[in-house]
Amino acid sequence: MRAMILAAGRGERMQPLTNAMPKAMIRIGAKPLIQHHVERLVAAGFTEIVVNLAQFGDQVRDCLGDGRKFNAGILYSDEGETPLETGGGIYRALPLLAGAPFLVVNVDVWTDYPLMRLATNPSGLAHLVLVANPPHRPEGDFALDGGAVKNDGAARYTYSGIGVFRAELFEDCSAGAFALAPLLRQAADRGKVSGEVHEGLWMDIGTPARLESLLQTLK
């Protein structure tokens, strides 16, 4: 299974840290954030990795290269100066993802979720890792009913930014910028999305305050 790291976002919420670099290059300890993701993917057996790029993407290329120094092969999907959002970015990268189910990880999350546990052949169009709702998203994204992701339900969870997808999820899409969430909601309405809840460490580090919270956690 190939993996994709969504790293093309402008990181506007992370300014001023991202005034001259992408959020993927923000350092966590001694390494850029995206390097941590690559190393975790490789440790879990994902050695064919696609990374999407936009503004300041050359910094990510310079950091990761072709992946050989991480015992991986890394391909890039360059979106130019304007990122294509989550859905559009994945859609553009589909030719690099080899048609089979593929893993997607958002670059701005930090977690101890064991990636080797992922369902590599989901029965539907997507399999999502969900987490307890963080303070900045108390309403959550989805409900979970016996392993089936639902749009409605009393016990709601937040999408962690980790999921396995089939290319068929995007079969009615066209090139351009669009979000992933509406596709997942449509597929969930058709009973085509499964999920699981991760109860371990998970943090969305998309703002300076949440990044600082992570750094304090890791001390």
Backbone as a ProteinNet text record, in pm:
[ID]
protein_1_A
[PRIMARY]
MRAMILAAGRGERMQPLTNAMPKAMIRIGAKPLIQHHVERLVAAGFTEIVVNLAQFGDQVRDCLGDGRKFNAGILYSDEGETPLETGGGIYRALPLLAGAPFLVVNVDVWTDYPLMRLATNPSGLAHLVLVANPPHRPEGDFALDGGAVKNDGAARYTYSGIGVFRAELFEDCSAGAFALAPLLRQAADRGKVSGEVHEGLWMDIGTPARLESLLQTLK
[TERTIARY]
83.8	0	87.6	52.4	121.2	58.2	136.3	89.1	107.9	19.7	30	29.3	120.9	123.3	69.6	-39	-94.7	-12.4	71.6	167.7	163.4	57.7	54.1	-14.1	-76.3	-149	-59.2	-115	-37.5	6.4	-66.9	-33	-62.5	-171.1	-203.9	-229.6	-287.8	-313.7	-185	-75.9	51.4	139.3	91.1	172.1	194.3	310.7	417.4	518.6	499.4	596.2	607.1	498.8	497.2	508.1	559.1	575.9	680.1	776.2	883.5	910.8	821	837.5	701.3	686.4	559	548.6	425.3	409.6	474.4	489.1	555	698.6	760.3	900.6	920.5	813.2	825.7	895.5	989.6	1070.6	1002.1	1002.5	959.6	1083.5	1143.7	1271.8	1378.8	1452.6	1565.3	1527.3	1400	1361.9	1240.3	1230.4	1107	990	872.8	752.1	734.9	753.5	728.4	827.2	947.4	1043.6	996.4	937	880.2	776	690.1	586.9	648.6	746.1	810.4	871.9	941.1	1006.6	905.6	793.3	689.2	625.5	603.1	545.5	638.8	764.6	861	869.9	871	876.9	756	643.1	520.9	508.5	609.3	609.6	562.9	536.3	493.9	618	668.9	794.2	776.4	655.7	626.2	534.2	587.5	520.7	505.8	388.2	360.3	341.3	400.8	387.8	338.2	230.6	188.8	251	277.4	351.6	279.6	301.2	254.6	360.7	319.9	413.6	527.9	650.1	772.1	796.7	735.9	751.6	893.6	976.7	1115.9	1189.3	1144.7	1208.1	1180.4	1061.1	1026.7	1107	1117.4	1197.9	1343	1397	1536.7	1556	1455.3	1463.9	1455.7	1358.7	1330.1	1401.4	1428.8	1488.9	1401.7	1464	1388.4	1351.2	1385.6	1346.5	1447.2	1552.5	1645.8	1712.7	1738.2	1803.7	1712.3	1582.1	1486.1	1444.1	1514.7	1480.5	1339.7	1307.7	1176	1193.3	1084.2	1076.5	971.9	1009	917.1	892.2	764.3	721.9	648.1	647.8	587.6	476.6	370.4	260	261.1	310.2	329.1	203.4	145.2	21	43.6	169.9	198	185.2	160.5	154.1	23.8	-82	-214.3	-253.6	-259.7	-294.4	-436.9	-459.6	-587.8	-680.8	-654.7	-731	-715.2	-779.8	-757.4	-804.8	-928.2	-981.4	-912.7	-895.8	-831.4	-687.7	-619.2	-481.2	-469.4	-557.5	-556.5	-592.5	-695.6	-739.3	-624.4	-551.1	-439.3	-331.1	-313.7	-207.1	-246.8	-371.7	-417.5	-328.2	-278.5	-190.9	-64.3	-23.4	96.8	65.9	-63	-103.5	-140.1	-118.5	-119.7	-255.6	-365.2	-497.2	-547.5	-459.5	-501.1	-537.6	-602.9	-627.5	-497.5	-507.6	-389	-417.3	-311.2	-318.9	-295.9	-371.3	-349.7	-330.7	-229	-200.9	-186.1	-256.6	-237.7	-105.5	-30.6	101.1	91.4	-20.6	-28.1	-97.5	-82.7	-128.9	-11.1	-21.2	82.8	10.7	51.5	-21.4	68.7	26.6	94.2	11.3	-85.8	-166.4	-74.3	-90.2	-4.6	-46.5	24.6	-14.7	-20.7	58.8	56.6	-75.7	-159	-287.8	-398.4	-370.1	-473.2	-530.1	-658.9	-724.7	-675.9	-599.4	-541.4	-634.7	-745	-840.2	-981.7	-1019	-1150.8	-1263.9	-1370.7	-1484.6	-1557.1	-1550.7	-1617.4	-1518.4	-1549.1	-1465.3	-1359.5	-1378.3	-1282.3	-1291.1	-1180.2	-1175.2	-1106.1	-1172.7	-1122.4	-1081.4	-973.4	-936.1	-996.9	-1078.6	-1147.4	-1089.5	-1104.3	-1053.5	-1157.8	-1138.8	-1227	-1217	-1327.9	-1332.4	-1240.3	-1148.4	-1061.5	-1137.6	-1083.5	-1154	-1190.4	-1108.1	-1136.8	-1237.4	-1280.3	-1381.4	-1477.9	-1551.3	-1635.4	-1751.9	-1793	-1907.4	-1868.8	-1740.6	-1695.6	-1729.4	-1702.9	-1726.9	-1826.1	-1810.1	-1888.1	-1928.8	-2029.4	-2065.7	-2014.3	-2008.6	-1962.9	-2061.6	-2109.5	-2210.2	-2163.7	-2108.6	-2063.9	-1960.7	-1873	-1769.9	-1807.7	-1932.4	-1977.7	-1978.6	-1916.2	-1915.3	-2047.1	-2108.9	-2237.9	-2225.7	-2311.7	-2314.2	-2391.4	-2482.5	-2565.6	-2552.8	-2557.4	-2549.8	-2514.6	-2549.2	-2529.4	-2381.6	-2309.9	-2168	-2087	-2030.2	-1959.8	-1808.9	-1734.6	-1589.6	-1533.6	-1406.4	-1337	-1249	-1251.1	-1162.2	-1018.6	-933.7	-797.3	-702.5	-742.5	-649.6	-572.8	-615.5	-555.9	-667	-650.1	-753.5	-698.7	-770.4	-740	-852.4	-815.8	-913.7	-897.5	-1008.9	-1007.8	-1021.7	-958.9	-967.4	-1111.6	-1196.6	-1336.3	-1411.4	-1360.5	-1422.8	-1422.5	-1328.1	-1309.5	-1356.4	-1428.4	-1457	-1545.5	-1625.3	-1710.7	-1650.5	-1524.4	-1460.1	-1389.7	-1361.4	-1287.1	-1168.8	-1069.7	-950	-985	-914.7	-938	-936.5	-959.9	-957.4	-1092.3	-1093	-1215.4	-1179	-1271.2	-1247.6	-1280.3	-1220.1	-1245	-1373.1	-1404.7	-1515.4	-1648.7	-1689.6	-1817.7	-1821.2	-1709.6	-1705.2	-1726.2	-1664.1	-1679.7	-1822.8	-1885.5	-2024.1	-2118.4	-2095.5	-2178.6	-2160.3	-2034.3	-2007.9	-2064.7	-2058.4	-2114.7	-2265.1	-2331.5	-2475.8	-2510.6	-2418.3	-2439	-2386.6	-2340.1	-2288.2	-2154.9	-2073.9	-1948.9	-1824.5	-1842	-1726.8	-1723.3	-1611.3	-1591.9	-1496.9	-1486.5	-1400.6	-1364	-1273.1	-1230.1	-1193.1	-1190.6	-1156.2	-1019	-933	-801.4	-808.6	-775.4	-786.4	-652.3	-546.5	-414.5	-386.2	-258.4	-216.3	-256.5	-316.9	-347.5	-360.1	-292.4	-300.9	-302.8	-394	-394	-302.3	-194.1	-96.2	-96.4	-216.1	-229.9	-223.2	-202.2	-186.6	-63.9	-5.7	110.2	81	-38.2	-70.7	-74.3	-133.3	-140.9	-3.7	76.6	214	290.3	275.5	343.3	295.3	167.5	114.4	180.9	201	270.5	413.7	482.6	621.7	633.3	537.4	536.9	508.9	420	386.9	508	590.5	704.3	826	823.3	938.2	962.4
-119	0	124.3	219.9	347.7	441.9	538.1	636.8	775.6	865.3	1005.2	1094.7	1190	1291	1420.5	1471.3	1598.4	1711.9	1773.4	1872.8	2002.9	2023.5	2139.9	2261.6	2245.9	2357.7	2478.2	2596.5	2719.1	2737.5	2680.3	2699.8	2840.1	2898.9	3036.5	3050.5	2947.4	2954.9	2947.5	2905.4	2892	3016.2	3118.2	3239.5	3301.5	3361.2	3393.8	3281.6	3164.9	3056.8	3013.6	3031.1	2985.1	3099.7	3213	3324.1	3293.8	3207.7	3179.3	3030.4	2946.1	2802	2735	2615.4	2543.9	2483.6	2459	2402.4	2264.5	2194.4	2063.7	2071.6	2190.8	2205.6	2260.7	2285.2	2328.1	2217.6	2254.5	2155.3	2109.1	1978.2	1913.7	1845.1	1905.1	1854.3	1881.9	1780.8	1798.9	1783.6	1753.7	1720.9	1800.9	1826.6	1884.9	1789.1	1845.7	1766.7	1657.6	1691.9	1592.5	1476.6	1500.6	1391	1291.3	1339.8	1248.8	1158.2	1216.3	1136.4	1030.3	1070.2	974.7	859.4	890.1	784.9	692	745.4	660.6	571.4	626.3	546	431	460.9	356.6	250	291.3	194.8	102.7	152.5	72.1	-7.4	2.2	-76.6	-4	125.7	204.5	270.1	212.1	260.2	331.5	335.6	412.9	527.2	648.3	764	874.8	934.6	1050.8	1171.6	1283	1407.2	1515.9	1583.3	1695.5	1824.4	1915	2036.8	2157.2	2271.9	2398.3	2503	2614.9	2721.8	2673.5	2710.6	2670.7	2519.3	2454.6	2310	2265.5	2355	2318.4	2285.9	2345.3	2315	2171.3	2123.3	1984.5	1889.5	1920.1	1837.4	1830.2	1944.1	1946.1	1862.5	1861.7	1785.4	1634.7	1593.1	1449.7	1385.6	1463.5	1406.9	1299.2	1196.8	1086.9	979.4	1002.3	909.1	802.5	790.3	678.4	684	804.6	812.4	767.6	751.1	699.2	555.2	493.2	358.7	355.8	461.7	473.7	531.6	527.5	597.8	707.1	831.4	943.2	1009.1	1025.1	1096	1221.8	1321.9	1449.5	1486.1	1543	1597.8	1748.7	1822.6	1966.2	2040.2	2116.7	2188.3	2335.2	2376.2	2515.7	2601.9	2730.1	2822.3	2813.2	2764.4	2759.7	2616.1	2574.8	2435.6	2402.1	2273.9	2225.3	2173.5	2203.9	2154.7	2002.4	1945.3	1802.8	1712.2	1732.4	1646.3	1666.5	1792.2	1820.4	1775	1783.7	1737.7	1587.2	1512.8	1367.8	1331	1397.6	1367.8	1387.1	1496.2	1522.9	1415.2	1361.5	1263.4	1120.1	1095.3	957.6	879.2	938.5	859.6	808.4	873.4	831.1	727.5	705	618	476.9	448.5	311.4	242.5	316.5	256.9	178.2	110.4	29.3	120.2	65.7	147.7	209.8	332.3	404.2	477.1	495.6	565.6	714.4	797.2	941.7	989.8	1073.5	1131.1	1282.1	1358.5	1503.5	1536.2	1628.4	1659.5	1728	1795.4	1874.5	1802.1	1669.6	1594.2	1519.2	1491.6	1415.9	1309.3	1185.6	1076.7	956.5	870.6	742.1	627.7	661.5	555.6	457.3	326.6	226.2	205	265.4	263.2	122.4	31.6	-105.7	-176.5	-115.8	-175.5	-140.6	-48.5	0.6	-109.2	-95.6	-184.6	-149.8	-237.9	-206.4	-234.7	-302.2	-334.2	-309.2	-182.4	-152.4	-205.4	-244.5	-300.2	-194	-69.3	38.5	126	254.2	348.7	413.7	406.6	469	405.7	410.8	368.5	480.5	536.4	653	619.6	680.6	675.6	799.4	776.4	882.9	896.5	1015.4	1041.7	1120.2	1124.5	1205.3	1351.6	1422.4	1560.8	1650.6	1720.2	1812.8	1939.6	2021.2	2142.3	2237	2242.5	2334.6	2278.9	2153.3	2094.7	2009.8	2069.6	1991.5	1921.2	1968.9	1907.9	1782.9	1760	1642	1644.6	1531.9	1519.3	1409.5	1293.2	1175.6	1098	1014.9	915	779.3	684.3	550.1	450	363	264.7	126.5	50.1	-84.7	-91.9	4.2	6.1	82.6	127.5	205.1	353.5	435.1	579.4	638.2	718	780.3	932	1001.5	1146.9	1192.9	1109.4	1145.8	1041	1087.2	996.4	1073.5	1018.2	1088.5	1097.2	986.8	985.2	1022	1142.2	1189.7	1195.4	1181.7	1182	1274.4	1304.9	1390.2	1304.7	1335.5	1267	1306.5	1208	1230.4	1282.8	1278.6	1310.4	1189.3	1069.6	943.3	857.5	811.7	728.3	648	543.4	462.7	485.6	510.6	546.8	462.4	444.8	387	498.7	481	582.5	606.4	503.5	516.2	625	663	771.5	900.4	912.1	1035.6	1024.7	917.4	891.6	997.6	1070.6	1173.8	1313.2	1321.4	1450.9	1501.3	1628.7	1693.3	1767.6	1794.5	1864	2001.8	2040.4	2169.5	2156.6	2266.1	2268	2228.6	2128.8	2091.1	2014.9	2017.3	1954.2	1805	1731.7	1587.8	1557.9	1639.3	1608.2	1582.6	1664.1	1635.4	1498.4	1455	1321.4	1213.4	1231.3	1132.1	1129.9	1244.4	1249	1181.1	1204.5	1138.5	987.2	944	800.2	739.8	812.8	763.1	745.8	836.2	824	697.3	648.5	526.5	402.9	418.6	304.5	254.8	345.7	305.6	349	389.4	434.3	358.6	296.5	230.1	313.9	278.5	356.9	284.4	344.7	295.2	415.7	395.5	503.4	476.9	577.3	570.5	647.2	580.3	641.1	686.3	674.3	715.7	861.1	893.5	1031	1075.5	1191.9	1255.3	1405	1482.8	1627.9	1689.3	1782.8	1867.1	1984	1999.6	2103.4	2212.1	2249.2	2344.9	2490.5	2521.9	2660.8	2670.1	2790.1	2803.2	2758.2	2786.8	2747.9	2596.7	2527.4	2381.6	2318.1	2382	2335.5	2345.7	2456.6	2474.8	2371.7	2339.2	2236.7	2102.3	2068.5	1944.8	1947.6	2056.8	2065.5	2049.2	2102.2	2085.4	1939.3	1873.8	1733.2	1643.4	1678.5	1594.5	1617.4	1718.6	1745.4	1633.3
0	0	0	-85.7	-85.7	15.8	58	154.7	97.1	135.7	93.3	216.1	220.1	324.7	264.6	321.6	274.3	335.6	252.9	302.9	224.1	144.7	55.5	116.6	233.3	292.3	319.1	306.1	325.5	471	563.7	703.5	752.5	701.7	739.3	889.2	950.2	1094.1	1175.8	1111.5	1182	1169.7	1099.1	1088.4	1226.6	1251.3	1156.2	1131.7	1192.9	1174.9	1028.9	952.8	814.3	713.4	757.1	662.8	555.8	588.4	492.8	478.3	528.6	511.9	524.1	467.9	482.4	622.1	666	800.2	811.2	698.7	699.8	748.7	739.4	776.7	917.6	990.3	1129.1	1209	1290.1	1360.8	1488.7	1505.2	1629	1683.9	1784.9	1830.2	1725.8	1687	1595.4	1448.9	1420.4	1282.6	1237.8	1106.5	1054.7	1074.9	1090.4	1113.3	1009	882.4	777.9	785.3	833.3	847.1	952.1	1059.7	1159.7	1094.5	1009.5	943.2	852.2	773.3	682.8	761.5	867.4	945.3	1010.9	1057.4	1116.5	1009.8	892.2	783.8	746.6	731	693	802	927.5	1037.8	1038.6	986.4	981.6	851.3	763.3	641	517.2	528.6	412.1	352.1	245.2	188.4	54.5	2.4	-119	-77.4	-83.2	-23.5	-126.3	-128.6	-213.4	-122	-158.3	-82.3	-176.5	-139	-223.1	-172	-265.7	-237.1	-295.4	-233.8	-291.2	-257.8	-198.7	-169.6	-80.4	-114.4	-43.4	-52.6	-149.9	-163	-187.6	-242.2	-267	-137.3	-27	102.4	144.6	115.3	147.1	59.1	-70.1	-160.9	-113.4	-74.7	-31	95.4	181.6	306.1	282.2	200.8	186.1	67.3	-36.5	-156.5	-217.8	-271.4	-331.8	-230.7	-104.8	0.5	34.2	-46	-23.8	113.7	164.4	295.6	408.5	377.1	475.4	442	345.2	297.4	237.9	164.3	102	-37.5	-112	-239.1	-225.2	-250.7	-234.7	-370	-402.9	-522.9	-480.8	-568.1	-533.5	-630.4	-575	-653.1	-629.4	-727.7	-712.4	-757.2	-667.1	-695.5	-730	-741.9	-771.4	-646.8	-666.5	-554	-476	-541.1	-476.9	-447.7	-322.3	-290.5	-330	-355.9	-407.5	-299	-173.3	-59.2	-47.6	51	79.5	-33.7	-77.7	-182.2	-315	-354.3	-481.3	-485.7	-371.9	-366.4	-384.8	-319.2	-336.4	-480.1	-533.7	-671.1	-769.5	-756	-846.8	-835.2	-715.3	-692	-725.7	-762.8	-786.3	-882.3	-992.2	-1080.4	-1011.1	-904	-831	-723.7	-698.4	-587.4	-633.1	-758	-812.3	-810.5	-790.5	-805.5	-685.8	-612.7	-498.5	-380.8	-276	-157.3	-106.5	-57.3	-13.9	117.2	194.5	321.6	298.9	370.7	368.8	512.9	533.8	664.7	649.2	730.3	732.7	800.4	743.6	799.6	935.4	963.8	1087	1201.7	1206.2	1323.1	1383.8	1512.9	1585.4	1666.6	1649.7	1713.4	1735.4	1829.1	1846.9	1788.6	1701.9	1639.3	1566.3	1590	1524.7	1378.8	1286.6	1146.1	1088.2	1142.2	1089.1	1116.9	1203	1237.4	1137.3	1048.3	957.6	869.1	841.1	745.9	605.8	544.9	414.4	298.3	323.9	216.9	268	288	345.9	259.2	324.3	251.2	169.2	213.7	142.7	67.5	60.2	-12.1	75.6	207.2	297.8	435.5	506.5	646.3	722.8	823.5	894.5	1036.7	1081.9	1222.1	1288.9	1390.2	1462.1	1601.6	1658.7	1793.7	1871.7	2004	2088	2045.1	2056	2008.8	2090.8	2025.6	2097.9	2135.4	2224.6	2267.5	2154.1	2048.7	1939.6	1838.9	1860.2	1771.4	1853.4	1944.8	2036.9	1969.3	1851.6	1782.8	1705.8	1682.4	1611	1463.6	1397	1252.7	1218.8	1283.6	1247.2	1372.1	1355.5	1455.7	1408.2	1500.3	1466.9	1523.7	1437	1476.1	1432.5	1527.4	1494.8	1385.1	1380.5	1277.7	1153.3	1143.3	1028.4	1064.1	982.3	1003.3	954.9	1040.8	1011.2	1023.3	951.5	963.3	1086	1133.3	1247.5	1356.9	1479.7	1593.2	1718.9	1831.4	1958.5	1996	1986.3	2021.9	1898.4	1899.4	1780.9	1806.3	1697.6	1703.4	1594.6	1608.4	1512.6	1422.4	1293.6	1199.4	1231.5	1247.2	1295.2	1188.6	1062.2	954.6	906.6	949.5	905.5	848.4	726.3	665.3	549	514.4	396	296	170.7	69.7	-56.4	-124.5	-258.3	-360.8	-474.7	-579.7	-623.3	-608.6	-650.7	-573.6	-456	-380.2	-461.7	-553.3	-629.8	-774.6	-808.8	-949.7	-1014.7	-940.3	-997.9	-984	-944.4	-921	-1046.1	-1045.7	-1152.7	-1093.3	-1176.8	-1130.9	-1076.7	-971.7	-909.3	-759.1	-692.2	-545.8	-488.7	-398.9	-328	-201.4	-107.2	23.3	18.8	108.7	121	196.8	297.2	387.5	315.5	217.3	151.1	82.8	27.5	-33.7	71	186.5	292.8	344.7	355	402.9	304.2	177	75.7	80.6	93.1	99	227.3	338.5	464	453	384.4	363.7	286.2	206.1	126.7	199.4	323.2	398.1	348.5	292.5	228.4	305.2	431.4	509.8	642.1	672.1	801.1	885.9	1013.6	1100.4	1229	1300.3	1430.9	1516.3	1647.4	1739.3	1798.6	1790.5	1854.2	1985.1	2094.8	2227.3	2283.6	2205.2	2251.4	2221.3	2209.6	2184.4	2045.1	2036.9	1908.7	1932.5	1850	1860.2	1721.1	1701.9	1583	1616.1	1541.2	1573.5	1466.8	1421.9	1313.5	1353.2	1480.7	1524.4	1614.6	1629.9	1718.8	1861.2	1911.9	2049.3	2063.7	1966.5	1975.7	1950.3	1866.5	1848.4	1979.8	2049	2177	2278.6	2274.6	2363.9	2337.5	2210.2	2177.2	2228.8	2205	2250	2400.3	2474.1	2619.5	2656.7	2579.9	2604.6	2584.9	2485.4	2449.7	2537.5	2622.9	2709.7	2808.8
[MASK]
+++++++++++++++++++++++++++++++++++++++++++++++++++++++++++++++++++++++++++++++++++++++++++++++++++++++++++++++++++++++++++++++++++++++++++++++++++++++++++++++++++++++++++++++++++++++++++++++++++++++++++++++++++++++++++

